[in-house]
Amino acid sequence: MTEDLVIATGQAAGACLADDPIALYRYFDASDRLLYIGVTNDPDYRWNAHRWGPRRHSWCVDVARRSLEWYVSRPLALAAEKTAIKAERPRYNETYNYDEAPFDPGTWPTVSRPEKVRKIADLIRHEILRGHWTSGQLIPSLRSLGTAVGASSRTISQAAVLLQDEGILELRPGRGLFVSRLFSLEPTAPQRCSCSSGAQR
C-alpha cells in the first residue's frame, strides 16, 4: 500500500508536531476509487483494526493506496471528515454518506385531530410519492416535522412507524429516519395528498 502525506490546508507547517495530531485518512483501490474515509491519531493501528479487528472489513483487500491529512485537533479533523464524506462519497462509509431531504416547513399544513397520526403519515408519504424525497435520503428530524404540523415528536414517531411498516421509511440507529433504499417509485401521474387538515401556513 502506497501513501500520500499532507498537512491540512491553512495549518502551520509544524502542525504534525502538535501534542496529539489527528489524521484524516482515505483508502483507495488500484483504480484510485475512494473506498473509505476516517480519522485517527494512529493510522497504522487503525489500518490493522480495519483488517483484523472484531469489525474487520472485507473491502480492505482492495486497498492499494492511503492518503493522510493531518490536523492539529480532533474537532478540526472530525469536521473535515464530515465534509469530505459528503463531498467525495466513499464507497463504504455509511455515516454522513447520504443526502438530506429538502424541507420547507411553511408548505406543510397544521394537522388537527381526529386521526392526526394518519394525516401526518399521509404528508410524509406524499413527499415521497411525488418524488420530492427520494430513496436513501435522510428525512427531517421528528422535532422539525412536529413543529411544522403542530404535533409532538411522539405523534410524529407513531406516523413514522406506520411508514416503516409499509417499507417506505427505514430507521438507521444513531443516524435517523431515511426513505427506504428498497422503496422504488415508478413514474406516475402526480399524487394528490388527502391529508390537508387545518390552516395552511
Buried (B, 14 or more C-beta within 10 A) or exposed (E): EEEEEEBBEEBEEEBBEBEEBBBBBBBBBEEEEBBBBBBBEEBEEBBEBBEEEEEEBEBBEBBBBBBBBBBBBBEBBBBBBBEBBBEEBBEBBEEBBBBEBEBEEEEBBBBBEEEBBBBBBBBBBBBBBBEBBBBBBBBBBBEEBBBBBBBEBEBBBBBBBBBBEEEBBBEEEEEBBBBBEEBEBEEEEEEEBEBBBBEEE
